[in-house]
């Protein structure tokens, strides 16, 4: 698919986000999207797949809908309803879990990746990952039994005082909890980009990374603005006889359009999962022809582990407020992360 087509998808995605976003919190009953929240490009459950859109832009796709629910303070709950309108109760296991819930503040100053537990009625529950005021995008990454792999997204608002947090500028290294992670590789829109993230500690390459969810690393990329979602996994697998346990972890991902993206790398070492963050700018070099690679322009903001805390000024959405249990407030410099 060429870049022009991808950019067209980007424009449709923006329309879908503003049509599909709605808030959820401590309300009397489940939040029900209005009829038009199923977006113009995919108006009802029987429509064809929105293959031109990146993941996470739609609250409903191919008949499946992400439906947040009212929950006690400090808890986040939701269901996935299927084409028949009933809660989905059977899922495929992907990367050791049947459900991956990722949340990110809309200014990209906060990020968490957690794994809820499901009840027999299809309700997923987890300690609230919404770590402070702002508009958050919640992504449910899952595969229903016998169905397609999907990533659905919905906005959730946590009230409170906000401070604007600009996206950190590009660089090629970041530090987190005493580890240094460097990024190498080209980032060009509309083409597969091969990225290698290399982990070291105190100047020594880490060669004994531990498997986390069946891999030596997990990478999520979110596009600034609409938060289009890319969830990719590295080449090779632990204990396959050929893939080393570090220091480098290599990924291949297609960035759907030009623009700035925030990358979040989860890696495990010393029995602790840490998250390294980078900003990358996907652009085609001036005068470059087909197949050319853009130089990676990346950055990282140091992160802390196990501290679900930060603030940010989200983009305006006009959605109703939701309640959560904010913890320590830190901002882009020390985003809150969690891994269950």
C-alpha positions as CSV (number, residue, x, y, z in Angstrom):
1,X,0.0,0.0,0.0
2,X,1.5,3.4,-1.0
3,X,2.0,6.4,1.2
4,X,-0.8,8.3,-0.3
5,X,-3.3,5.6,0.5
6,X,-1.9,5.4,4.0
7,X,-2.4,9.2,4.5
8,X,-5.9,8.8,3.2
9,X,-6.4,6.2,5.9
10,X,-4.9,8.6,8.4
11,X,-7.5,11.2,7.6
12,X,-10.3,8.6,7.9
13,X,-8.8,7.5,11.2
14,X,-9.0,11.0,12.6
15,X,-12.7,11.2,11.7
16,X,-13.2,7.8,13.3
17,X,-11.5,8.9,16.5
18,X,-13.6,12.0,17.0
19,X,-16.8,10.1,16.1
20,X,-16.0,7.1,18.3
21,X,-14.5,8.6,21.4
22,X,-16.6,8.7,24.6
23,X,-15.9,8.9,28.3
24,X,-16.5,6.4,31.0
25,X,-16.2,6.5,34.8
26,X,-18.1,6.1,38.0
27,X,-21.5,6.1,36.4
28,X,-24.8,4.4,37.3
29,X,-24.7,1.9,34.5
30,X,-22.7,0.8,31.5
31,X,-21.6,3.4,29.0
32,X,-23.4,2.8,25.7
33,X,-22.0,4.4,22.5
34,X,-24.4,6.5,20.5
35,X,-25.4,5.1,17.2
36,X,-23.0,7.2,15.3
37,X,-20.0,6.1,17.3
38,X,-19.4,3.2,15.0
39,X,-17.8,5.7,12.7
40,X,-18.5,6.7,9.1
41,X,-16.0,4.2,7.6
42,X,-17.6,1.3,9.4
43,X,-21.1,2.1,10.2
44,X,-22.4,-1.3,11.4
45,X,-21.3,-4.7,12.5
46,X,-21.7,-6.3,9.2
47,X,-19.5,-3.9,7.3
48,X,-16.2,-5.1,5.7
49,X,-13.0,-4.9,7.8
50,X,-11.4,-1.4,7.9
51,X,-8.1,-2.8,6.6
52,X,-6.9,0.7,5.6
53,X,-6.9,1.9,9.2
54,X,-4.2,1.3,11.8
55,X,-5.2,-0.4,15.0
56,X,-6.8,1.4,17.9
57,X,-8.7,4.1,16.0
58,X,-12.1,2.3,16.2
59,X,-14.3,1.4,19.1
60,X,-16.1,-1.1,16.9
61,X,-14.7,-3.2,14.1
62,X,-15.9,-6.3,12.3
63,X,-18.8,-6.7,14.6
64,X,-16.7,-6.5,17.8
65,X,-17.1,-3.5,20.2
66,X,-15.1,-2.4,23.2
67,X,-17.6,-1.4,25.9
68,X,-16.3,0.1,29.2
69,X,-18.4,-0.5,32.3
70,X,-19.1,1.2,35.5
71,X,-16.6,0.0,38.2
72,X,-15.7,0.7,41.8
73,X,-13.1,3.4,42.4
74,X,-9.6,2.1,41.6
75,X,-10.8,-0.5,39.1
76,X,-11.2,-0.5,35.3
77,X,-13.8,-2.8,33.8
78,X,-15.0,-3.5,30.2
79,X,-16.5,-6.1,27.9
80,X,-16.0,-7.0,24.3
81,X,-19.3,-7.6,22.6
82,X,-19.5,-9.7,19.5
83,X,-21.4,-9.6,16.2
84,X,-24.5,-11.1,18.0
85,X,-24.4,-8.2,20.6
86,X,-23.5,-10.6,23.4
87,X,-20.3,-10.4,25.5
88,X,-17.4,-12.5,24.1
89,X,-16.3,-15.1,26.6
90,X,-13.8,-17.2,24.6
91,X,-10.5,-15.8,23.4
92,X,-7.3,-17.1,21.8
93,X,-4.1,-16.8,23.9
94,X,-1.6,-14.5,22.1
95,X,1.8,-13.8,23.7
96,X,0.8,-15.8,26.8
97,X,-2.3,-13.7,27.5
98,X,-5.9,-13.7,26.1
99,X,-6.2,-9.9,26.6
100,X,-3.6,-7.1,26.5
101,X,-4.9,-3.7,27.8
102,X,-2.7,-0.7,26.9
103,X,-3.5,2.8,28.1
104,X,-1.8,6.0,27.0
105,X,-2.5,9.6,27.9
106,X,-3.4,11.5,24.8
107,X,-0.3,13.8,25.1
108,X,1.7,10.6,25.3
109,X,3.1,11.4,28.7
110,X,1.7,8.3,30.3
111,X,1.7,4.6,29.3
112,X,0.8,1.3,30.9
113,X,0.5,-2.2,29.7
114,X,-1.6,-4.5,31.9
115,X,-3.4,-7.8,31.7
116,X,-7.0,-7.9,33.1
117,X,-8.8,-11.0,34.4
118,X,-12.0,-12.1,32.9
119,X,-15.2,-13.2,34.7
120,X,-17.5,-15.9,33.4
121,X,-19.9,-13.2,32.1
122,X,-17.2,-11.8,29.8
123,X,-16.3,-8.8,32.0
124,X,-12.6,-7.9,32.2
125,X,-11.4,-6.3,35.4
126,X,-8.0,-4.8,36.4
127,X,-6.7,-2.3,39.0
128,X,-7.2,1.0,37.2
129,X,-4.1,1.8,35.0
130,X,-5.3,5.4,34.6
131,X,-2.6,7.1,36.6
132,X,-3.7,10.7,36.9
133,X,-5.7,13.4,35.3
134,X,-6.2,13.6,31.6
135,X,-7.8,12.0,28.6
136,X,-6.5,8.5,28.2
137,X,-6.9,6.2,25.2
138,X,-7.6,2.6,26.3
139,X,-6.6,-0.1,23.8
140,X,-7.9,-3.7,24.0
141,X,-5.6,-6.0,22.0
142,X,-7.1,-9.5,21.6
143,X,-8.3,-12.3,19.3
144,X,-11.8,-13.7,19.9
145,X,-12.0,-17.5,19.5
146,X,-12.4,-18.2,15.8
147,X,-12.3,-14.5,15.0
148,X,-9.8,-11.9,13.7
149,X,-7.0,-10.3,15.7
150,X,-8.2,-6.9,16.7
151,X,-7.2,-3.7,18.6
152,X,-10.1,-1.5,19.6
153,X,-9.7,1.8,21.3
154,X,-11.8,4.2,23.4
155,X,-11.2,7.5,25.2
156,X,-11.5,7.7,29.0
157,X,-11.3,11.0,31.0
158,X,-9.9,11.3,34.5
159,X,-10.6,14.8,35.9
160,X,-8.1,17.0,37.7
161,X,-5.6,19.8,37.1
162,X,-3.5,19.3,34.0
163,X,-0.1,20.7,32.9
164,X,0.9,20.7,29.2
165,X,3.6,18.2,28.4
166,X,5.2,18.5,25.0
167,X,6.5,15.4,23.2
168,X,10.2,15.0,23.9
169,X,12.5,15.7,21.0
170,X,14.1,13.0,19.0
171,X,17.3,11.3,20.1
172,X,18.9,7.8,19.8
173,X,19.2,6.7,23.4
174,X,17.2,6.7,26.6
175,X,17.8,5.5,30.2
176,X,15.4,3.7,32.5
177,X,16.2,2.4,36.0
178,X,19.9,2.3,35.3
179,X,19.6,0.7,31.9
180,X,20.6,2.4,28.6
181,X,18.6,1.5,25.5
182,X,19.8,2.7,22.1
183,X,17.8,2.7,18.9
184,X,19.1,2.1,15.4
185,X,17.3,1.7,12.1
186,X,15.4,3.6,9.4
187,X,11.9,4.9,9.9
188,X,10.1,5.6,6.7
189,X,6.3,6.0,6.3
190,X,4.5,3.4,4.3
191,X,7.3,0.8,4.3
192,X,8.5,-1.8,6.7
193,X,11.0,-0.3,9.1
194,X,13.6,-2.5,10.8
195,X,14.5,-1.3,14.3
196,X,17.0,-2.7,16.7
197,X,16.9,-1.7,20.3
198,X,20.0,-2.5,22.3
199,X,20.1,-2.8,26.1
200,X,23.1,-2.2,28.3
201,X,23.7,-1.6,32.0
202,X,26.6,0.4,33.4
203,X,28.2,0.3,30.0
204,X,28.0,-3.5,29.7
205,X,25.7,-5.2,27.1
206,X,22.9,-7.2,28.6
207,X,23.0,-10.6,27.1
208,X,20.6,-12.4,29.5
209,X,17.3,-10.7,28.8
210,X,14.4,-12.8,30.2
211,X,11.4,-13.8,28.2
212,X,8.4,-11.6,28.8
213,X,5.1,-12.7,27.4
214,X,6.9,-15.2,25.1
215,X,9.4,-12.7,23.7
216,X,12.6,-10.8,24.6
217,X,10.8,-7.5,24.1
218,X,7.4,-6.0,23.2
219,X,7.2,-2.7,21.2
220,X,4.1,-0.5,21.0
221,X,4.1,2.6,18.7
222,X,1.5,5.4,19.0
223,X,1.2,8.1,16.4
224,X,1.0,11.6,17.8
225,X,-2.4,13.2,17.3
226,X,-4.8,10.4,16.8
227,X,-2.8,7.7,18.7
228,X,-3.0,5.1,15.9
229,X,-1.6,1.9,17.4
230,X,1.1,-0.4,16.2
231,X,1.9,-3.4,18.4
232,X,4.9,-5.4,17.0
233,X,7.0,-8.2,18.3
234,X,10.7,-9.0,17.7
235,X,12.3,-11.3,15.2
236,X,12.9,-14.8,16.6
237,X,11.7,-16.2,19.9
238,X,13.3,-17.3,23.2
239,X,14.8,-20.8,23.2
240,X,14.5,-21.2,19.4
241,X,18.1,-22.0,19.1
242,X,19.0,-19.0,17.1
243,X,17.7,-15.9,18.9
244,X,20.2,-14.4,21.4
245,X,18.9,-13.1,24.7
246,X,20.2,-9.6,24.0
247,X,21.7,-7.1,23.9
248,X,19.9,-6.3,20.7
249,X,16.2,-6.9,20.0
250,X,15.1,-6.3,16.4
251,X,11.6,-5.4,15.3
252,X,9.9,-4.9,11.9
253,X,7.0,-2.5,11.8
254,X,5.2,-0.4,9.2
255,X,4.6,3.2,10.1
256,X,1.4,4.2,8.3
257,X,2.1,7.8,7.6
258,X,4.7,10.6,8.1
259,X,4.7,12.1,11.5
260,X,5.9,11.7,15.1
261,X,5.5,8.5,17.0
262,X,6.2,7.5,20.6
263,X,7.8,4.1,21.0
264,X,7.4,2.0,24.2
265,X,9.7,-1.0,24.6
266,X,8.9,-3.5,27.4
267,X,11.9,-5.7,28.4
268,X,12.5,-8.0,31.3
269,X,15.8,-8.4,33.2
270,X,16.5,-9.3,36.8
271,X,12.8,-10.5,37.1
272,X,11.6,-6.9,36.6
273,X,9.8,-5.5,33.5
274,X,11.0,-2.0,32.5
275,X,9.8,0.3,29.7
276,X,12.1,2.4,27.6
277,X,10.5,5.3,25.6
278,X,11.6,7.0,22.4
279,X,10.2,9.6,20.0
280,X,10.7,8.8,16.3
281,X,9.8,10.9,13.3
282,X,8.8,8.9,10.2
283,X,9.7,10.9,7.1
284,X,11.0,10.2,3.6
285,X,14.4,11.7,3.0
286,X,14.5,14.5,0.5
287,X,15.2,13.1,-3.0
288,X,15.0,9.6,-1.9
289,X,13.4,7.1,-4.2
290,X,11.6,3.8,-3.5
291,X,13.3,1.7,-0.9
292,X,15.2,4.5,0.7
293,X,15.3,4.5,4.5
294,X,14.8,7.6,6.7
295,X,17.4,8.1,9.4
296,X,15.9,7.3,12.8
297,X,15.2,10.4,14.8
298,X,14.5,9.2,18.2
299,X,14.5,10.1,21.8
300,X,13.8,8.7,25.2
301,X,12.5,10.1,28.4
302,X,13.8,8.2,31.5
303,X,11.2,6.1,33.0
304,X,10.6,4.5,36.4
305,X,9.3,1.0,37.0
306,X,6.3,0.2,39.0
307,X,5.3,3.9,39.5
308,X,2.0,4.4,37.8
309,X,2.3,8.2,37.7
310,X,2.4,11.2,35.5
311,X,0.4,14.1,34.2
312,X,-0.2,15.5,30.8
313,X,-2.5,17.8,28.9
314,X,-4.6,15.7,26.6
315,X,-6.0,16.9,23.3
316,X,-9.5,18.2,23.8
317,X,-12.2,15.6,23.3
318,X,-15.3,17.0,25.0
319,X,-16.0,13.6,26.6
320,X,-17.5,13.3,30.1
321,X,-15.2,12.8,33.1
322,X,-14.4,9.5,34.6
323,X,-12.9,8.8,38.0
324,X,-9.8,6.9,38.8
325,X,-7.3,6.7,41.6
326,X,-4.4,8.9,40.6
327,X,-1.0,8.2,42.2
328,X,2.3,10.1,42.1
329,X,2.4,12.8,39.4
330,X,5.6,12.9,37.4
331,X,5.1,13.9,33.7
332,X,7.0,12.9,30.6
333,X,10.3,12.7,32.5
334,X,9.1,9.7,34.6
335,X,6.0,8.2,33.0
336,X,4.0,5.7,34.9
337,X,4.3,2.1,33.8
338,X,2.8,-1.2,34.9
339,X,3.0,-4.8,33.8
340,X,0.7,-7.5,35.1
